[in-house]
Amino acid sequence: MEHYQGILGLLVLVLDVWAIVTTLTSGATVGTKVLWTVLIVLLPIIGVILWFLVGPRAARI
């Protein structure tokens, strides 16, 4: 069972880093970027779910 917890933790970490990077490269205001980053860091699972549903998207190049 501990093996699955490690994989789940790694998956949450990867998703959180991806969400933070995408947020920081988005066209949102600085304040919005800070709020989303703090939310994702403080509430990793809930934060990334909320970010996926309503968060800012990356800027298109």
mmCIF file of the N, C-alpha and C atoms, coordinates in Angstrom:
data_MODEL
# 
_entry.id   MODEL 
# 
loop_
_atom_site.group_PDB 
_atom_site.id 
_atom_site.type_symbol 
_atom_site.label_atom_id 
_atom_site.label_alt_id 
_atom_site.label_comp_id 
_atom_site.label_asym_id 
_atom_site.label_entity_id 
_atom_site.label_seq_id 
_atom_site.pdbx_PDB_ins_code 
_atom_site.Cartn_x 
_atom_site.Cartn_y 
_atom_site.Cartn_z 
_atom_site.occupancy 
_atom_site.B_iso_or_equiv 
_atom_site.pdbx_formal_charge 
_atom_site.auth_seq_id 
_atom_site.auth_comp_id 
_atom_site.auth_asym_id 
_atom_site.auth_atom_id 
_atom_site.pdbx_PDB_model_num 
ATOM 1   N N  . MET A 1 1  ? 0.817   -1.201 0.000   1.00 0.00 ? 1  MET A N  1 
ATOM 2   C CA . MET A 1 1  ? 0.000   0.000  0.000   1.00 0.00 ? 1  MET A CA 1 
ATOM 3   C C  . MET A 1 1  ? 0.858   1.261  0.000   1.00 0.00 ? 1  MET A C  1 
ATOM 4   N N  . GLU A 1 2  ? 1.995   1.220  0.677   1.00 0.00 ? 2  GLU A N  1 
ATOM 5   C CA . GLU A 1 2  ? 2.870   2.392  0.727   1.00 0.00 ? 2  GLU A CA 1 
ATOM 6   C C  . GLU A 1 2  ? 3.424   2.735  -0.652  1.00 0.00 ? 2  GLU A C  1 
ATOM 7   N N  . HIS A 1 3  ? 3.586   1.733  -1.480  1.00 0.00 ? 3  HIS A N  1 
ATOM 8   C CA . HIS A 1 3  ? 4.094   1.948  -2.834  1.00 0.00 ? 3  HIS A CA 1 
ATOM 9   C C  . HIS A 1 3  ? 3.140   2.848  -3.626  1.00 0.00 ? 3  HIS A C  1 
ATOM 10  N N  . TYR A 1 4  ? 1.844   2.615  -3.490  1.00 0.00 ? 4  TYR A N  1 
ATOM 11  C CA . TYR A 1 4  ? 0.858   3.410  -4.210  1.00 0.00 ? 4  TYR A CA 1 
ATOM 12  C C  . TYR A 1 4  ? 0.785   4.832  -3.670  1.00 0.00 ? 4  TYR A C  1 
ATOM 13  N N  . GLN A 1 5  ? 1.008   5.001  -2.381  1.00 0.00 ? 5  GLN A N  1 
ATOM 14  C CA . GLN A 1 5  ? 1.002   6.341  -1.800  1.00 0.00 ? 5  GLN A CA 1 
ATOM 15  C C  . GLN A 1 5  ? 2.160   7.170  -2.354  1.00 0.00 ? 5  GLN A C  1 
ATOM 16  N N  . GLY A 1 6  ? 3.302   6.544  -2.553  1.00 0.00 ? 6  GLY A N  1 
ATOM 17  C CA . GLY A 1 6  ? 4.453   7.238  -3.123  1.00 0.00 ? 6  GLY A CA 1 
ATOM 18  C C  . GLY A 1 6  ? 4.194   7.665  -4.556  1.00 0.00 ? 6  GLY A C  1 
ATOM 19  N N  . ILE A 1 7  ? 3.586   6.789  -5.329  1.00 0.00 ? 7  ILE A N  1 
ATOM 20  C CA . ILE A 1 7  ? 3.264   7.118  -6.721  1.00 0.00 ? 7  ILE A CA 1 
ATOM 21  C C  . ILE A 1 7  ? 2.221   8.223  -6.774  1.00 0.00 ? 7  ILE A C  1 
ATOM 22  N N  . LEU A 1 8  ? 1.215   8.143  -5.905  1.00 0.00 ? 8  LEU A N  1 
ATOM 23  C CA . LEU A 1 8  ? 0.182   9.180  -5.855  1.00 0.00 ? 8  LEU A CA 1 
ATOM 24  C C  . LEU A 1 8  ? 0.781   10.527 -5.452  1.00 0.00 ? 8  LEU A C  1 
ATOM 25  N N  . GLY A 1 9  ? 1.678   10.522 -4.489  1.00 0.00 ? 9  GLY A N  1 
ATOM 26  C CA . GLY A 1 9  ? 2.350   11.758 -4.073  1.00 0.00 ? 9  GLY A CA 1 
ATOM 27  C C  . GLY A 1 9  ? 3.177   12.366 -5.192  1.00 0.00 ? 9  GLY A C  1 
ATOM 28  N N  . LEU A 1 10 ? 3.879   11.526 -5.931  1.00 0.00 ? 10 LEU A N  1 
ATOM 29  C CA . LEU A 1 10 ? 4.672   11.997 -7.061  1.00 0.00 ? 10 LEU A CA 1 
ATOM 30  C C  . LEU A 1 10 ? 3.775   12.576 -8.147  1.00 0.00 ? 10 LEU A C  1 
ATOM 31  N N  . LEU A 1 11 ? 2.643   11.924 -8.396  1.00 0.00 ? 11 LEU A N  1 
ATOM 32  C CA . LEU A 1 11 ? 1.698   12.423 -9.388  1.00 0.00 ? 11 LEU A CA 1 
ATOM 33  C C  . LEU A 1 11 ? 1.143   13.792 -8.995  1.00 0.00 ? 11 LEU A C  1 
ATOM 34  N N  . VAL A 1 12 ? 0.807   13.962 -7.727  1.00 0.00 ? 12 VAL A N  1 
ATOM 35  C CA . VAL A 1 12 ? 0.308   15.256 -7.239  1.00 0.00 ? 12 VAL A CA 1 
ATOM 36  C C  . VAL A 1 12 ? 1.387   16.316 -7.384  1.00 0.00 ? 12 VAL A C  1 
ATOM 37  N N  . LEU A 1 13 ? 2.638   15.979 -7.064  1.00 0.00 ? 13 LEU A N  1 
ATOM 38  C CA . LEU A 1 13 ? 3.741   16.925 -7.199  1.00 0.00 ? 13 LEU A CA 1 
ATOM 39  C C  . LEU A 1 13 ? 3.923   17.358 -8.646  1.00 0.00 ? 13 LEU A C  1 
ATOM 40  N N  . VAL A 1 14 ? 3.890   16.413 -9.578  1.00 0.00 ? 14 VAL A N  1 
ATOM 41  C CA . VAL A 1 14 ? 4.060   16.732 -11.003 1.00 0.00 ? 14 VAL A CA 1 
ATOM 42  C C  . VAL A 1 14 ? 2.920   17.630 -11.484 1.00 0.00 ? 14 VAL A C  1 
ATOM 43  N N  . LEU A 1 15 ? 1.686   17.297 -11.104 1.00 0.00 ? 15 LEU A N  1 
ATOM 44  C CA . LEU A 1 15 ? 0.539   18.113 -11.506 1.00 0.00 ? 15 LEU A CA 1 
ATOM 45  C C  . LEU A 1 15 ? 0.625   19.519 -10.918 1.00 0.00 ? 15 LEU A C  1 
ATOM 46  N N  . ASP A 1 16 ? 1.069   19.629 -9.669  1.00 0.00 ? 16 ASP A N  1 
ATOM 47  C CA . ASP A 1 16 ? 1.201   20.945 -9.042  1.00 0.00 ? 16 ASP A CA 1 
ATOM 48  C C  . ASP A 1 16 ? 2.254   21.794 -9.744  1.00 0.00 ? 16 ASP A C  1 
ATOM 49  N N  . VAL A 1 17 ? 3.397   21.197 -10.050 1.00 0.00 ? 17 VAL A N  1 
ATOM 50  C CA . VAL A 1 17 ? 4.451   21.948 -10.755 1.00 0.00 ? 17 VAL A CA 1 
ATOM 51  C C  . VAL A 1 17 ? 3.961   22.382 -12.125 1.00 0.00 ? 17 VAL A C  1 
ATOM 52  N N  . TRP A 1 18 ? 3.275   21.494 -12.830 1.00 0.00 ? 18 TRP A N  1 
ATOM 53  C CA . TRP A 1 18 ? 2.732   21.826 -14.144 1.00 0.00 ? 18 TRP A CA 1 
ATOM 54  C C  . TRP A 1 18 ? 1.723   22.974 -14.044 1.00 0.00 ? 18 TRP A C  1 
ATOM 55  N N  . ALA A 1 19 ? 0.849   22.920 -13.047 1.00 0.00 ? 19 ALA A N  1 
ATOM 56  C CA . ALA A 1 19 ? -0.152  23.969 -12.867 1.00 0.00 ? 19 ALA A CA 1 
ATOM 57  C C  . ALA A 1 19 ? 0.511   25.306 -12.536 1.00 0.00 ? 19 ALA A C  1 
ATOM 58  N N  . ILE A 1 20 ? 1.529   25.289 -11.706 1.00 0.00 ? 20 ILE A N  1 
ATOM 59  C CA . ILE A 1 20 ? 2.217   26.537 -11.334 1.00 0.00 ? 20 ILE A CA 1 
ATOM 60  C C  . ILE A 1 20 ? 2.939   27.120 -12.544 1.00 0.00 ? 20 ILE A C  1 
ATOM 61  N N  . VAL A 1 21 ? 3.641   26.313 -13.290 1.00 0.00 ? 21 VAL A N  1 
ATOM 62  C CA . VAL A 1 21 ? 4.358   26.802 -14.485 1.00 0.00 ? 21 VAL A CA 1 
ATOM 63  C C  . VAL A 1 21 ? 3.368   27.361 -15.493 1.00 0.00 ? 21 VAL A C  1 
ATOM 64  N N  . THR A 1 22 ? 2.267   26.662 -15.718 1.00 0.00 ? 22 THR A N  1 
ATOM 65  C CA . THR A 1 22 ? 1.258   27.139 -16.660 1.00 0.00 ? 22 THR A CA 1 
ATOM 66  C C  . THR A 1 22 ? 0.643   28.447 -16.181 1.00 0.00 ? 22 THR A C  1 
ATOM 67  N N  . THR A 1 23 ? 0.419   28.560 -14.895 1.00 0.00 ? 23 THR A N  1 
ATOM 68  C CA . THR A 1 23 ? -0.131  29.795 -14.335 1.00 0.00 ? 23 THR A CA 1 
ATOM 69  C C  . THR A 1 23 ? 0.843   30.950 -14.526 1.00 0.00 ? 23 THR A C  1 
ATOM 70  N N  . LEU A 1 24 ? 2.106   30.716 -14.255 1.00 0.00 ? 24 LEU A N  1 
ATOM 71  C CA . LEU A 1 24 ? 3.096   31.789 -14.365 1.00 0.00 ? 24 LEU A CA 1 
ATOM 72  C C  . LEU A 1 24 ? 3.336   32.216 -15.805 1.00 0.00 ? 24 LEU A C  1 
ATOM 73  N N  . THR A 1 25 ? 3.063   31.350 -16.765 1.00 0.00 ? 25 THR A N  1 
ATOM 74  C CA . THR A 1 25 ? 3.231   31.720 -18.174 1.00 0.00 ? 25 THR A CA 1 
ATOM 75  C C  . THR A 1 25 ? 1.926   32.200 -18.803 1.00 0.00 ? 25 THR A C  1 
ATOM 76  N N  . SER A 1 26 ? 0.883   32.306 -18.011 1.00 0.00 ? 26 SER A N  1 
ATOM 77  C CA . SER A 1 26 ? -0.405  32.750 -18.545 1.00 0.00 ? 26 SER A CA 1 
ATOM 78  C C  . SER A 1 26 ? -0.411  34.269 -18.721 1.00 0.00 ? 26 SER A C  1 
ATOM 79  N N  . GLY A 1 27 ? -1.435  34.755 -19.360 1.00 0.00 ? 27 GLY A N  1 
ATOM 80  C CA . GLY A 1 27 ? -1.573  36.187 -19.571 1.00 0.00 ? 27 GLY A CA 1 
ATOM 81  C C  . GLY A 1 27 ? -2.305  36.882 -18.433 1.00 0.00 ? 27 GLY A C  1 
ATOM 82  N N  . ALA A 1 28 ? -2.477  36.214 -17.323 1.00 0.00 ? 28 ALA A N  1 
ATOM 83  C CA . ALA A 1 28 ? -3.191  36.785 -16.179 1.00 0.00 ? 28 ALA A CA 1 
ATOM 84  C C  . ALA A 1 28 ? -2.363  37.877 -15.517 1.00 0.00 ? 28 ALA A C  1 
ATOM 85  N N  . THR A 1 29 ? -3.018  38.661 -14.687 1.00 0.00 ? 29 THR A N  1 
ATOM 86  C CA . THR A 1 29 ? -2.310  39.712 -13.952 1.00 0.00 ? 29 THR A CA 1 
ATOM 87  C C  . THR A 1 29 ? -1.406  39.087 -12.901 1.00 0.00 ? 29 THR A C  1 
ATOM 88  N N  . VAL A 1 30 ? -0.472  39.881 -12.411 1.00 0.00 ? 30 VAL A N  1 
ATOM 89  C CA . VAL A 1 30 ? 0.475   39.394 -11.410 1.00 0.00 ? 30 VAL A CA 1 
ATOM 90  C C  . VAL A 1 30 ? -0.256  38.954 -10.148 1.00 0.00 ? 30 VAL A C  1 
ATOM 91  N N  . GLY A 1 31 ? -1.238  39.713 -9.727  1.00 0.00 ? 31 GLY A N  1 
ATOM 92  C CA . GLY A 1 31 ? -1.998  39.356 -8.535  1.00 0.00 ? 31 GLY A CA 1 
ATOM 93  C C  . GLY A 1 31 ? -2.710  38.026 -8.677  1.00 0.00 ? 31 GLY A C  1 
ATOM 94  N N  . THR A 1 32 ? -3.292  37.789 -9.840  1.00 0.00 ? 32 THR A N  1 
ATOM 95  C CA . THR A 1 32 ? -3.977  36.521 -10.100 1.00 0.00 ? 32 THR A CA 1 
ATOM 96  C C  . THR A 1 32 ? -2.985  35.364 -10.095 1.00 0.00 ? 32 THR A C  1 
ATOM 97  N N  . LYS A 1 33 ? -1.822  35.582 -10.690 1.00 0.00 ? 33 LYS A N  1 
ATOM 98  C CA . LYS A 1 33 ? -0.801  34.536 -10.701 1.00 0.00 ? 33 LYS A CA 1 
ATOM 99  C C  . LYS A 1 33 ? -0.362  34.186 -9.286  1.00 0.00 ? 33 LYS A C  1 
ATOM 100 N N  . VAL A 1 34 ? -0.168  35.206 -8.455  1.00 0.00 ? 34 VAL A N  1 
ATOM 101 C CA . VAL A 1 34 ? 0.249   34.979 -7.072  1.00 0.00 ? 34 VAL A CA 1 
ATOM 102 C C  . VAL A 1 34 ? -0.825  34.219 -6.305  1.00 0.00 ? 34 VAL A C  1 
ATOM 103 N N  . LEU A 1 35 ? -2.076  34.629 -6.443  1.00 0.00 ? 35 LEU A N  1 
ATOM 104 C CA . LEU A 1 35 ? -3.168  33.956 -5.734  1.00 0.00 ? 35 LEU A CA 1 
ATOM 105 C C  . LEU A 1 35 ? -3.284  32.486 -6.145  1.00 0.00 ? 35 LEU A C  1 
ATOM 106 N N  . TRP A 1 36 ? -3.220  32.201 -7.432  1.00 0.00 ? 36 TRP A N  1 
ATOM 107 C CA . TRP A 1 36 ? -3.308  30.817 -7.884  1.00 0.00 ? 36 TRP A CA 1 
ATOM 108 C C  . TRP A 1 36 ? -2.112  29.994 -7.416  1.00 0.00 ? 36 TRP A C  1 
ATOM 109 N N  . THR A 1 37 ? -0.928  30.575 -7.454  1.00 0.00 ? 37 THR A N  1 
ATOM 110 C CA . THR A 1 37 ? 0.266   29.857 -7.005  1.00 0.00 ? 37 THR A CA 1 
ATOM 111 C C  . THR A 1 37 ? 0.174   29.519 -5.519  1.00 0.00 ? 37 THR A C  1 
ATOM 112 N N  . VAL A 1 38 ? -0.255  30.486 -4.712  1.00 0.00 ? 38 VAL A N  1 
ATOM 113 C CA . VAL A 1 38 ? -0.408  30.246 -3.274  1.00 0.00 ? 38 VAL A CA 1 
ATOM 114 C C  . VAL A 1 38 ? -1.469  29.173 -3.024  1.00 0.00 ? 38 VAL A C  1 
ATOM 115 N N  . LEU A 1 39 ? -2.574  29.241 -3.737  1.00 0.00 ? 39 LEU A N  1 
ATOM 116 C CA . LEU A 1 39 ? -3.641  28.256 -3.581  1.00 0.00 ? 39 LEU A CA 1 
ATOM 117 C C  . LEU A 1 39 ? -3.144  26.847 -3.926  1.00 0.00 ? 39 LEU A C  1 
ATOM 118 N N  . ILE A 1 40 ? -2.396  26.722 -4.997  1.00 0.00 ? 40 ILE A N  1 
ATOM 119 C CA . ILE A 1 40 ? -1.884  25.419 -5.411  1.00 0.00 ? 40 ILE A CA 1 
ATOM 120 C C  . ILE A 1 40 ? -0.863  24.888 -4.413  1.00 0.00 ? 40 ILE A C  1 
ATOM 121 N N  . VAL A 1 41 ? -0.032  25.765 -3.866  1.00 0.00 ? 41 VAL A N  1 
ATOM 122 C CA . VAL A 1 41 ? 0.986   25.324 -2.906  1.00 0.00 ? 41 VAL A CA 1 
ATOM 123 C C  . VAL A 1 41 ? 0.355   24.935 -1.569  1.00 0.00 ? 41 VAL A C  1 
ATOM 124 N N  . LEU A 1 42 ? -0.603  25.715 -1.093  1.00 0.00 ? 42 LEU A N  1 
ATOM 125 C CA . LEU A 1 42 ? -1.210  25.442 0.214   1.00 0.00 ? 42 LEU A CA 1 
ATOM 126 C C  . LEU A 1 42 ? -2.205  24.284 0.176   1.00 0.00 ? 42 LEU A C  1 
ATOM 127 N N  . LEU A 1 43 ? -2.924  24.130 -0.923  1.00 0.00 ? 43 LEU A N  1 
ATOM 128 C CA . LEU A 1 43 ? -3.912  23.052 -1.074  1.00 0.00 ? 43 LEU A CA 1 
ATOM 129 C C  . LEU A 1 43 ? -3.591  22.276 -2.345  1.00 0.00 ? 43 LEU A C  1 
ATOM 130 N N  . PRO A 1 44 ? -2.597  21.397 -2.300  1.00 0.00 ? 44 PRO A N  1 
ATOM 131 C CA . PRO A 1 44 ? -2.113  20.767 -3.533  1.00 0.00 ? 44 PRO A CA 1 
ATOM 132 C C  . PRO A 1 44 ? -3.184  20.050 -4.353  1.00 0.00 ? 44 PRO A C  1 
ATOM 133 N N  . ILE A 1 45 ? -3.999  19.242 -3.750  1.00 0.00 ? 45 ILE A N  1 
ATOM 134 C CA . ILE A 1 45 ? -4.962  18.462 -4.524  1.00 0.00 ? 45 ILE A CA 1 
ATOM 135 C C  . ILE A 1 45 ? -6.159  19.323 -4.919  1.00 0.00 ? 45 ILE A C  1 
ATOM 136 N N  . ILE A 1 46 ? -6.756  19.995 -3.953  1.00 0.00 ? 46 ILE A N  1 
ATOM 137 C CA . ILE A 1 46 ? -7.915  20.853 -4.231  1.00 0.00 ? 46 ILE A CA 1 
ATOM 138 C C  . ILE A 1 46 ? -7.502  22.011 -5.132  1.00 0.00 ? 46 ILE A C  1 
ATOM 139 N N  . GLY A 1 47 ? -6.326  22.583 -4.882  1.00 0.00 ? 47 GLY A N  1 
ATOM 140 C CA . GLY A 1 47 ? -5.851  23.708 -5.678  1.00 0.00 ? 47 GLY A CA 1 
ATOM 141 C C  . GLY A 1 47 ? -5.671  23.366 -7.146  1.00 0.00 ? 47 GLY A C  1 
ATOM 142 N N  . VAL A 1 48 ? -5.088  22.194 -7.425  1.00 0.00 ? 48 VAL A N  1 
ATOM 143 C CA . VAL A 1 48 ? -4.865  21.829 -8.820  1.00 0.00 ? 48 VAL A CA 1 
ATOM 144 C C  . VAL A 1 48 ? -6.187  21.464 -9.509  1.00 0.00 ? 48 VAL A C  1 
ATOM 145 N N  . ILE A 1 49 ? -7.126  20.910 -8.763  1.00 0.00 ? 49 ILE A N  1 
ATOM 146 C CA . ILE A 1 49 ? -8.438  20.623 -9.348  1.00 0.00 ? 49 ILE A CA 1 
ATOM 147 C C  . ILE A 1 49 ? -9.147  21.926 -9.691  1.00 0.00 ? 49 ILE A C  1 
ATOM 148 N N  . LEU A 1 50 ? -9.138  22.888 -8.766  1.00 0.00 ? 50 LEU A N  1 
ATOM 149 C CA . LEU A 1 50 ? -9.757  24.188 -9.036  1.00 0.00 ? 50 LEU A CA 1 
ATOM 150 C C  . LEU A 1 50 ? -9.050  24.893 -10.188 1.00 0.00 ? 50 LEU A C  1 
ATOM 151 N N  . TRP A 1 51 ? -7.724  24.821 -10.204 1.00 0.00 ? 51 TRP A N  1 
ATOM 152 C CA . TRP A 1 51 ? -6.970  25.450 -11.293 1.00 0.00 ? 51 TRP A CA 1 
ATOM 153 C C  . TRP A 1 51 ? -7.362  24.837 -12.633 1.00 0.00 ? 51 TRP A C  1 
ATOM 154 N N  . PHE A 1 52 ? -7.499  23.523 -12.668 1.00 0.00 ? 52 PHE A N  1 
ATOM 155 C CA . PHE A 1 52 ? -7.866  22.851 -13.913 1.00 0.00 ? 52 PHE A CA 1 
ATOM 156 C C  . PHE A 1 52 ? -9.250  23.300 -14.393 1.00 0.00 ? 52 PHE A C  1 
ATOM 157 N N  . LEU A 1 53 ? -10.167 23.510 -13.456 1.00 0.00 ? 53 LEU A N  1 
ATOM 158 C CA . LEU A 1 53 ? -11.530 23.877 -13.825 1.00 0.00 ? 53 LEU A CA 1 
ATOM 159 C C  . LEU A 1 53 ? -11.687 25.358 -14.170 1.00 0.00 ? 53 LEU A C  1 
ATOM 160 N N  . VAL A 1 54 ? -11.074 26.252 -13.395 1.00 0.00 ? 54 VAL A N  1 
ATOM 161 C CA . VAL A 1 54 ? -11.334 27.681 -13.581 1.00 0.00 ? 54 VAL A CA 1 
ATOM 162 C C  . VAL A 1 54 ? -10.084 28.558 -13.624 1.00 0.00 ? 54 VAL A C  1 
ATOM 163 N N  . GLY A 1 55 ? -8.915  27.976 -13.567 1.00 0.00 ? 55 GLY A N  1 
ATOM 164 C CA . GLY A 1 55 ? -7.682  28.768 -13.518 1.00 0.00 ? 55 GLY A CA 1 
ATOM 165 C C  . GLY A 1 55 ? -7.282  29.373 -14.845 1.00 0.00 ? 55 GLY A C  1 
ATOM 166 N N  . PRO A 1 56 ? -6.286  30.254 -14.804 1.00 0.00 ? 56 PRO A N  1 
ATOM 167 C CA . PRO A 1 56 ? -5.784  30.888 -16.039 1.00 0.00 ? 56 PRO A CA 1 
ATOM 168 C C  . PRO A 1 56 ? -5.040  29.878 -16.905 1.00 0.00 ? 56 PRO A C  1 
ATOM 169 N N  . ARG A 1 57 ? -5.077  30.108 -18.176 1.00 0.00 ? 57 ARG A N  1 
ATOM 170 C CA . ARG A 1 57 ? -4.400  29.220 -19.133 1.00 0.00 ? 57 ARG A CA 1 
ATOM 171 C C  . ARG A 1 57 ? -3.107  29.864 -19.624 1.00 0.00 ? 57 ARG A C  1 
ATOM 172 N N  . ALA A 1 58 ? -2.227  29.054 -20.149 1.00 0.00 ? 58 ALA A N  1 
ATOM 173 C CA . ALA A 1 58 ? -0.939  29.549 -20.638 1.00 0.00 ? 58 ALA A CA 1 
ATOM 174 C C  . ALA A 1 58 ? -1.133  30.469 -21.829 1.00 0.00 ? 58 ALA A C  1 
ATOM 175 N N  . ALA A 1 59 ? -0.221  31.410 -21.942 1.00 0.00 ? 59 ALA A N  1 
ATOM 176 C CA . ALA A 1 59 ? -0.250  32.319 -23.089 1.00 0.00 ? 59 ALA A CA 1 
ATOM 177 C C  . ALA A 1 59 ? 0.119   31.566 -24.354 1.00 0.00 ? 59 ALA A C  1 
ATOM 178 N N  . ARG A 1 60 ? -0.572  31.835 -25.415 1.00 0.00 ? 60 ARG A N  1 
ATOM 179 C CA . ARG A 1 60 ? -0.272  31.166 -26.685 1.00 0.00 ? 60 ARG A CA 1 
ATOM 180 C C  . ARG A 1 60 ? 0.814   31.933 -27.406 1.00 0.00 ? 60 ARG A C  1 
ATOM 181 N N  . ILE A 1 61 ? 1.753   31.204 -27.945 1.00 0.00 ? 61 ILE A N  1 
ATOM 182 C CA . ILE A 1 61 ? 2.891   31.848 -28.633 1.00 0.00 ? 61 ILE A CA 1 
ATOM 183 C C  . ILE A 1 61 ? 2.602   31.921 -30.113 1.00 0.00 ? 61 ILE A C  1 
# 
